[in-house]
Amino acid sequence: MSTKMPLTVGDRDLGKATWVTFAEGIPSARLVRRSRLTVLAGPDQGLTRDFDAAIVRVGGRRTADLRLSDERVSGLHLEIRLIEDGIRLVDLDSTNGTWLLGYRVHEVGVASGAVVELGQTQLRVETLDEATEVPLSGRDRLVGMVGGSPAMRELYARIERAAAADATVLVSGETGSGKELVAEALHALSPRAAGPLVVVDCGALPLNLVESELYGHERGAFTGAHESRAGAFERARGGTLFLDEVGELPLEVQPKLLRALERREIRRVGGAQAMTVDVRVVAATHRDLEREVARGAFREDLYYRLAVIRLAVPPLRERPGDIPLLVEHFLAELTGAGGAAPAAARPTAQALEQLAGAEWRGNVRELRNAVERLVLLGDPPGIPPQAAAEMEVDAAVPYKVARARLLASFEKSYLEALLARHGGNLSAAARAAGIDRMSIHRLLQRTGLRPRGGGGGVTGSQG
């Protein structure tokens, strides 16, 4: 639970908008200055609001934290972030732009008291001599998640509090950041832990099968429905239903999901009888659903129904200090419980520094794949697959051709080693790689490989 507290003279002299306090060398709390937004000119002149959050969104829609009536302001126009260095303004691809000192800006750092222009509105942004203290968890791991950075400890603390409730949770984060692990932790720490955890990958469902997968169907409901089948809501009774990549659901199926969440009842496709379902729903997305709502790609009422509790998973690039712990975790996992990783597979201090400085667009999933490649194929420690392969590039061919060859070579080598390690078991290989089974199938088709029968790895395509 966050608490408000006045700042001391020493705190005020820090000149920061957010900072971390420590107890016995372990991050114990994050302090975020309170902020004040004041409309100096425009249709909402005189409007003043104070905020406790580190991120405040300004715009014309109901989803905005500060809602303006200015017609020249976009639905979600501007994001104000309080960071360690101070205040950062981020334009959210607004139509008419964000202006500072006569210049249109997209992302810029400002001092407290800066005046920014949005449409016809002049808005002053300032921080106050009062802060909100957010407690951090004492853990550096939580139900499969690994990381002792302040950002992860704050996430752990929020998960622990959210798990005890039965409200719907919306988990946001970039691809590969670990959203599914958050769902697993919410389930494992909840009163529903003894019940099932049912996962639905909304991004992998064909449109004509979405309702059948979620709500089930009766025999004969459509071509190919040879027998009745329980949907995910039924299978998750007494437990948790995890809707992964919920932002990929087409608009036409969203109203039925909203009704299911509001009424806690469903009807199978082709069925006449409604049935009550007792489930806790956790949804995840890599999309910014508030912005999707603003552009009309996601229903606003469904967004609010899903986002009763919101959790954000930080990208790996914002917590590089967690990389050594993650590498050790993956090495132990890949070499077996209690097993020691080969000496050649243990990254040096220099390699760890290279890892910490990498961009890791694929986040934790990409890091794990790099460590696995190191263990299986002996690539140089600490160098991501794409960097290791640069030495094999043929500069005599066009860029696109060289890049395609490089990716094809990596995919084939990685997939061969992965399936060999797991005896051709596609489900086990998918779990180990941190991707879904359908992705494994797509890789097999793309590389021309086939799993061998009897659990023996892969064979080449017979054309």
C-alpha positions in Angstrom: 0.0 0.0 0.0 1.5 3.4 -1.0 1.7 6.2 1.5 2.1 10.0 1.2 4.9 11.7 3.0 6.4 15.3 3.1 10.0 15.6 1.8 12.8 16.6 4.0 15.2 19.4 3.0 17.7 16.7 1.9 15.1 15.0 -0.2 14.2 18.2 -1.9 17.8 18.9 -2.7 18.0 15.6 -4.7 16.4 17.3 -7.7 14.9 14.0 -8.7 11.3 13.1 -9.4 11.6 9.5 -8.3 14.3 7.6 -6.3 14.8 4.4 -4.3 15.5 4.0 -0.6 17.5 1.0 0.8 17.5 -1.0 4.0 20.6 -3.1 4.7 21.6 -2.8 1.1 18.3 -4.1 -0.3 15.8 -1.8 -2.1 13.0 -1.2 0.3 10.8 1.5 -1.2 10.4 3.8 -4.2 9.5 7.4 -3.7 7.7 9.3 -6.4 7.1 13.0 -6.1 3.5 14.2 -6.4 2.9 16.2 -9.5 0.6 19.1 -10.3 -0.9 20.0 -13.7 -2.5 23.4 -14.1 -4.3 24.7 -17.2 -3.1 28.3 -17.8 -5.1 28.9 -20.9 -7.7 27.3 -23.1 -11.2 25.9 -22.6 -10.3 24.4 -19.3 -8.4 27.4 -17.9 -8.0 27.2 -14.1 -8.3 23.4 -13.9 -5.7 22.0 -11.5 -5.1 18.4 -10.6 -2.5 16.7 -8.3 -1.3 13.2 -9.1 0.5 10.5 -7.1 1.4 8.3 -10.1 4.8 8.2 -11.9 2.9 8.3 -15.3 0.1 10.7 -16.1 -1.7 10.8 -19.4 -3.4 13.9 -20.8 -6.1 13.9 -23.5 -9.7 14.3 -24.4 -11.0 10.7 -23.7 -12.3 9.2 -20.5 -9.2 7.0 -20.3 -7.0 10.1 -19.8 -5.8 10.9 -16.2 -6.3 14.6 -16.9 -9.2 15.0 -19.3 -9.4 18.2 -21.4 -12.4 19.5 -23.3 -10.2 21.2 -25.9 -11.3 19.8 -29.3 -7.8 20.2 -30.7 -6.4 17.8 -28.1 -6.3 14.1 -29.1 -8.0 11.4 -27.1 -4.6 10.4 -25.6 -2.3 13.3 -26.4 0.5 13.5 -24.0 2.2 11.3 -21.4 4.1 12.9 -18.4 6.6 10.5 -16.9 8.4 11.2 -13.6 11.8 9.5 -13.8 15.0 9.6 -11.8 16.4 12.5 -13.8 13.2 14.6 -13.5 10.2 15.0 -15.9 9.9 13.6 -19.4 7.1 14.6 -21.8 6.2 12.0 -24.5 3.8 12.9 -27.3 1.4 10.0 -28.0 1.3 10.5 -31.8 -1.2 13.3 -31.3 -2.8 14.9 -34.4 -1.9 18.5 -33.6 1.3 17.9 -31.7 2.9 18.9 -28.4 4.7 22.2 -28.4 7.4 23.6 -26.1 8.9 27.1 -26.5 7.5 27.2 -30.0 9.0 23.8 -31.1 7.0 20.7 -31.7 8.4 17.9 -29.5 8.0 14.1 -29.5 10.0 13.3 -26.3 11.8 15.7 -24.2 13.0 16.2 -20.6 11.9 19.4 -18.8 12.3 21.1 -15.5 9.5 21.5 -12.9 7.3 24.5 -13.9 7.6 24.0 -17.7 4.7 25.1 -19.8 3.6 22.9 -22.7 1.0 23.7 -25.4 -1.6 21.1 -26.6 -4.0 22.5 -29.1 -5.5 25.7 -27.6 -4.4 24.6 -24.1 -1.4 25.8 -22.1 -0.4 23.3 -19.4 2.0 23.9 -16.6 3.8 20.8 -15.3 5.4 20.8 -11.8 6.5 18.5 -9.1 5.7 19.1 -5.4 7.6 18.8 -2.1 5.6 15.7 -1.2 6.1 12.2 -2.3 4.3 8.9 -2.5 6.2 6.0 -1.0 5.7 2.7 -2.8 6.9 -0.4 -0.8 9.1 -2.9 -2.6 9.1 -6.7 -2.0 12.0 -8.2 -0.2 12.2 -11.0 -2.8 14.5 -11.3 -5.8 12.4 -14.1 -7.3 8.7 -14.8 -7.4 7.0 -18.0 -8.9 9.3 -18.3 -11.9 10.2 -14.6 -12.2 13.8 -13.6 -11.5 15.1 -10.2 -10.8 16.1 -8.1 -7.8 15.9 -4.6 -9.4 13.6 -2.0 -7.8 11.3 -2.3 -10.8 10.8 -6.0 -10.3 10.5 -5.8 -6.6 7.8 -3.2 -7.0 6.0 -5.6 -9.5 6.3 -8.5 -7.0 4.8 -6.4 -4.2 1.8 -5.5 -6.5 1.4 -9.1 -7.6 1.3 -10.2 -4.0 -1.4 -7.7 -3.2 -3.4 -8.4 -6.4 -3.3 -12.1 -5.9 -5.4 -12.0 -2.8 -8.2 -10.2 -4.6 -10.5 -11.8 -7.1 -10.7 -8.8 -9.5 -9.8 -9.0 -13.2 -6.2 -8.1 -13.9 -4.7 -6.6 -17.0 -1.0 -7.3 -17.5 0.9 -5.1 -20.0 4.4 -5.5 -21.3 6.5 -5.9 -24.3 6.8 -9.3 -26.1 9.0 -11.7 -24.2 9.0 -9.6 -21.0 7.3 -12.4 -18.9 3.6 -11.5 -18.8 2.6 -15.2 -18.7 4.8 -15.6 -15.6 2.9 -12.8 -13.9 -0.4 -14.7 -14.6 1.1 -17.9 -13.2 2.2 -16.0 -10.0 -1.2 -14.4 -9.6 -2.8 -17.8 -9.8 -0.3 -19.6 -7.6 -0.5 -17.0 -4.8 -4.3 -16.7 -5.0 -7.1 -18.6 -3.1 -7.8 -20.3 -6.4 -4.3 -22.0 -6.6 -5.8 -25.5 -6.2 -8.0 -24.9 -9.3 -6.9 -25.0 -12.9 -5.0 -22.3 -14.8 -6.3 -22.3 -18.4 -4.4 -20.3 -21.0 -5.9 -19.0 -24.2 -3.6 -17.4 -26.8 -6.0 -14.9 -28.3 -3.4 -13.9 -31.0 -3.2 -17.4 -32.4 -7.0 -18.1 -32.7 -8.6 -17.9 -36.1 -11.7 -15.6 -36.1 -14.1 -18.5 -36.7 -12.8 -20.4 -33.7 -12.6 -17.7 -31.1 -16.0 -18.2 -29.6 -15.7 -22.0 -29.7 -12.4 -21.8 -27.8 -13.7 -19.4 -25.2 -17.2 -20.6 -24.6 -17.3 -24.1 -26.1 -19.7 -25.6 -28.6 -22.5 -28.2 -28.9 -22.3 -31.1 -31.3 -23.4 -30.0 -34.8 -23.1 -26.3 -34.0 -20.9 -25.8 -37.1 -19.2 -27.8 -39.8 -16.6 -30.1 -38.1 -18.3 -29.9 -34.6 -18.6 -33.7 -34.3 -19.0 -33.6 -30.6 -19.7 -31.2 -27.8 -16.7 -29.4 -26.2 -16.2 -27.3 -23.1 -14.7 -23.9 -23.7 -11.9 -22.2 -21.7 -14.4 -20.5 -19.3 -15.8 -23.9 -18.4 -12.4 -25.6 -18.1 -11.2 -22.9 -15.8 -14.0 -23.2 -13.3 -12.8 -22.6 -9.7 -9.5 -21.4 -11.1 -8.0 -18.7 -13.3 -8.5 -18.0 -17.0 -5.5 -16.3 -18.7 -6.3 -14.5 -21.9 -2.9 -13.9 -23.5 -2.6 -11.1 -26.1 -6.2 -10.0 -25.5 -5.6 -6.9 -27.6 -5.6 -9.2 -30.7 -9.3 -10.1 -30.3 -11.3 -8.7 -33.2 -13.8 -6.0 -32.4 -16.8 -8.2 -33.4 -16.1 -10.8 -30.7 -15.4 -8.3 -27.9 -19.1 -7.6 -26.9 -19.6 -11.3 -26.0 -16.5 -11.4 -23.9 -17.7 -8.2 -22.1 -21.0 -9.9 -21.3 -19.3 -13.0 -20.0 -17.1 -10.9 -17.7 -20.0 -8.8 -16.4 -22.6 -11.6 -15.9 -20.2 -14.4 -15.1 -22.2 -16.7 -17.4 -21.7 -18.0 -20.9 -23.5 -19.9 -23.6 -21.9 -22.5 -25.8 -21.9 -22.0 -29.5 -25.1 -23.7 -30.7 -26.4 -24.0 -27.1 -29.6 -22.8 -25.7 -28.8 -22.9 -22.0 -26.7 -20.2 -20.2 -24.3 -21.5 -17.6 -22.7 -19.8 -14.7 -18.9 -19.9 -14.5 -16.7 -19.2 -11.4 -13.4 -17.9 -12.8 -10.9 -15.2 -12.2 -9.7 -13.6 -15.4 -6.2 -12.3 -16.0 -5.6 -10.7 -19.4 -2.3 -9.7 -21.0 -1.3 -7.6 -24.0 1.8 -6.1 -25.6 -0.4 -3.3 -27.0 -1.2 -0.1 -25.3 -4.9 -0.7 -24.9 -5.7 2.8 -23.8 -4.3 4.1 -27.2 -6.1 1.3 -29.0 -9.3 2.5 -27.3 -8.5 6.1 -28.4 -8.2 5.0 -32.0 -11.3 2.8 -31.9 -9.6 -0.5 -32.2 -10.6 -1.8 -28.8 -13.9 -1.3 -26.9 -13.6 1.2 -24.1 -16.1 -0.7 -21.9 -14.2 -4.0 -22.2 -10.9 -2.2 -21.4 -12.3 -0.9 -18.1 -13.8 -4.3 -17.3 -10.4 -5.9 -17.8 -8.3 -3.2 -16.2 -9.7 -3.3 -12.7 -6.2 -4.0 -11.6 -3.3 -3.0 -13.9 0.2 -4.5 -13.7 3.1 -3.4 -16.0 6.1 -5.7 -16.6 9.3 -3.6 -17.1 11.3 -4.4 -20.3 14.7 -5.9 -19.7 16.6 -2.8 -21.0 15.2 -0.9 -18.0 16.6 -3.4 -15.5 20.1 -4.4 -16.8 21.2 -5.1 -13.3 19.0 -8.2 -13.4 20.9 -9.8 -16.3 23.6 -11.6 -14.3 20.9 -13.2 -12.0 18.9 -14.2 -15.1 21.9 -15.7 -16.8 22.7 -17.8 -13.7 19.1 -18.9 -13.5 19.0 -20.0 -17.1 22.3 -21.8 -16.9 21.1 -23.7 -13.9 17.8 -24.5 -15.6 19.4 -25.6 -18.9 22.0 -27.8 -17.3 19.6 -29.6 -14.9 18.6 -29.2 -11.3 21.8 -28.7 -9.3 24.0 -29.3 -12.3 27.0 -27.2 -13.1 27.2 -25.4 -16.4 30.2 -26.2 -18.6 33.1 -23.8 -17.9 33.0 -22.6 -21.5 29.3 -21.8 -21.1 29.8 -19.5 -18.1 30.0 -15.9 -19.2 33.0 -13.8 -18.1 32.6 -10.4 -16.5 33.3 -8.8 -19.8 30.6 -10.9 -21.4 28.1 -10.0 -18.7 28.9 -6.4 -19.4 28.2 -6.9 -23.1 24.9 -8.6 -22.2 23.9 -5.8 -19.9 24.5 -3.3 -22.7 22.5 -5.1 -25.4 19.1 -3.8 -26.4 17.3 -7.1 -26.0 14.2 -6.2 -28.0 12.9 -9.7 -27.3 13.4 -9.1 -23.6 13.9 -12.0 -21.2 12.8 -14.6 -23.8 15.6 -13.4 -26.2 18.2 -13.5 -23.4 17.1 -17.1 -22.5 17.5 -18.1 -26.1 20.9 -16.6 -26.3 22.0 -18.5 -23.1 20.5 -21.8 -24.5 22.4 -21.3 -27.7 25.5 -20.8 -25.7 25.0 -24.0 -23.8 23.9 -26.1 -26.8 26.1 -24.8 -29.6 29.0 -23.2 -27.8 28.6 -19.7 -29.2 30.9 -17.1 -27.6 29.7 -16.2 -24.1 27.6 -13.1 -23.8 27.1 -12.5 -27.5 23.5 -12.6 -28.7 22.9 -15.0 -31.7 22.5 -12.2 -34.1 25.9 -10.6 -33.1 27.7 -14.0 -33.2 26.5 -14.6 -36.7 27.8 -11.3 -38.0 31.1 -13.0 -38.8 29.4 -15.2 -41.4 27.7 -12.5 -43.4 28.4 -12.4 -47.1 28.9 -8.7 -48.0 28.9 -9.5 -51.7 25.1 -9.9 -51.8 22.4 -7.3 -51.1 21.5 -6.5 -47.5 18.1 -8.2 -47.6 19.5 -11.4 -49.1 22.3 -11.5 -46.5 19.9 -10.9 -43.6 17.4 -13.5 -44.8 20.2 -16.1 -45.1 21.5 -15.3 -41.7 18.1 -15.6 -40.0 17.3 -18.8 -41.9 20.7 -20.3 -40.8 20.1 -19.4 -37.2 16.5 -20.6 -37.1 17.5 -24.0 -38.6 20.5 -24.5 -36.3 18.6 -23.4 -33.2 15.6 -25.5 -34.0 17.7 -28.6 -34.7 19.5 -28.3 -31.4 16.3 -27.5 -29.5 14.4 -30.5 -30.8 17.4 -32.8 -30.3 17.6 -31.7 -26.7 14.0 -32.5 -26.1 13.7 -35.7 -28.1 11.5 -34.2 -30.8 8.8 -33.3 -28.2 7.3 -30.1 -29.6 5.5 -29.1 -26.4 8.6 -29.5 -24.3 10.7 -27.6 -26.9 8.1 -24.8 -27.0 8.2 -24.4 -23.2 12.0 -24.4 -23.1 12.2 -21.8 -25.9 9.6 -19.6 -24.3 7.4 -19.6 -27.3 4.1 -21.3 -28.1 3.7 -24.6 -29.9 2.2 -22.9 -33.0 5.5 -20.9 -33.3 7.4 -24.2 -33.3 5.2 -25.5 -36.1 5.8 -22.3 -38.1 9.5 -22.6 -37.7 9.4 -26.3 -38.8 7.5 -25.3 -41.9 9.9 -22.4 -42.7 13.1 -24.4 -42.2 11.8 -27.5 -43.9 12.5 -29.7 -40.9 10.3 -32.4 -39.5 10.2 -34.0 -36.1 11.4 -37.6 -36.2 9.1 -40.3 -35.0 9.9 -41.9 -31.7 11.4 -38.8 -30.1 14.6 -38.6 -32.0 15.0 -34.9 -33.0 14.4 -33.8 -36.6 14.9 -34.8 -40.2 15.2 -32.8 -43.3 12.2 -32.1 -45.5 11.5 -34.7 -48.2 10.0 -32.0 -50.4 
